[in-house]
Amino acid sequence: MSNPDENRSQRRGRFPDFFFLIILIAAVLIPIITLLMLYEIGNGSLASIEAFGVSFLWGQDWIPNPPGGGPPVLGALPAIYGSVVTTVIALLLAVPISLGVALFQTELAPRKVRAPSLFLIEMLAAVPSVVYGLWGLLALVPFMSTYVFPQLQTYLGFLPLFQGPNTGLGMLTAGVILAIMIIPYGSSVMREVIAAVPRNQREGSIALGATNWEMVKTSVIPYARTGIIAAIVLAMGRAIGETMAVTMVIGNVARISPSLFLPAETIPSVIANEFTEVAGNDVYLASLFELALILFAIALIMNMVGRVIVNRLSFKVRGDARV
């Protein structure tokens, strides 16, 4: 007759092995899925790579169906330029606001205000991209055209960045709507990182006579800077891959111009707009796959750079702590 205690201990002994197997499978699936995606995108890009070679990266024309019926003339540089510029605009606008929101929610907000503030930020993160795009087209574009663009032209019109026709569409409007979309992601991560700063860091600064601002500046932000950089990298990846909202407000014109007022395009907007128009044109379809491959590479490089920065800052923090 078996001993119930022995059976129970055997089941307990087997459970960690089963649990470890599940975790291992889940961990292995991530790189496998990534490699499969890379393989499919790369395989779909072969016709474009053979037709245009490396020159596809700096080609400035996007003529999938030339008037004379010749081969397509396609280049990715306008889409790459639009993606980078709109992402930079979004980060310049969103990072300070995200950090301010995170600091307010962790350091300054009364308890009665903190909960509604957290709810509003989380609600913004849950809004679908197409809703942002529709709001941007119906509300943000007229607002930018009526109030923002004229003021920029009046006071900063001597700069090439703020010259050109005022239609409300363009890279600046796309950057603004991207900033609004990534603020919830950045502020949420920054808030968690700042909240994890040890209480004695704050109390030590206050005990030495620091004001609240000095405490945040000298104790909280330096301690949390690695997490803040990680939040910025996360927001950057979210911004550069955004599709529908940007497609609806950027104007979708293959153009490289210093003016932020002029319509442009991004890699996701090109793919979203033209993927259904490629029937019977293998090179055209392969070019869209190659754009996706370029976007994948850009996102990978940005994450690698962010990881290097985080690791260096983490090492510096550990070195300062030893001292």
Secondary structure, DSSP 8 states (H G I E B T S, - for coil): ---HHHHHHHHHHHHHHHHHHHHHHHHHHHHHHHHHHHHHHHHHTHHHHHHHGGGGGT---EESS-TTS---EE-SHHHHHHHHHHHHHHHHHHHHHHHHHHHIIIII--HHHHHHHHHHHHHHHHS-HHHHHHHIIIIIHHHIIIIIHHHHHHHHTTSGGG-S---S-SHHHHHHHHHHHHHHHHHHHHHHHHHTS-HHHHHHHHHTT--HHHHIIIIIHHHHHHHHHHHHHHHHHHHHT--HHHHHHSB------S-SSS-B--HHHHHHHHGGG-TT-HHHHHHHHHHHHHHHHHHHHHHHHHHHHHHHHHHHHHHHHH-
